[in-house]
Amino acid sequence: MNAYVVSHWYASQTPDAEGNYIHIVGRKAGVIDFLLTLLKINARVTLKMSDVGLVFAESSLVNEQNVHTPLSKITSTIYGWKRPVWDAIGIAFFRSQSFRSWEDS
C-alpha cells in the first residue's frame, strides 16, 4: 500500500458539481514526488466515487492509468490517515541519540 499527500478532499452525502460523493486528489509521498511538484510536473492520484462507481486514476509525466469499479462489485472499504509530524519528531529524537552516542566514543 502506498502513502499519499492529499491536496484536495471532498466527501459528502450530497454530490458535487460533477456528481461525485467522494473526490480526493493528491500525489505520492516522498522527496522525489515533492520535487516534481515544485517543478510543476504533476504526478497526480485521484479517487472519485459517484452513483455509478469508483474511479482510481494515476497520472504521471508519461502516462495515465484509470481503474473503474462498479459499486455493485465493492463489498467493503477502509481508509486511514496519520500525522507524519510524529514520525519526524521520532526520527529527530533517535538521530540525536545516535549522534550523542557517536560523539561519546
Buried (B, 14 or more C-beta within 10 A) or exposed (E): EEEBBEEEEBEEEEBBEEEBBBBBBBBBEEEEBEEBBEEEEBBBBBBBBBEEBBBBBBBBEEEEEEEEEEEEEEEEEEEEEEEEEEEEEEEEEEEEEEEEEEEEE
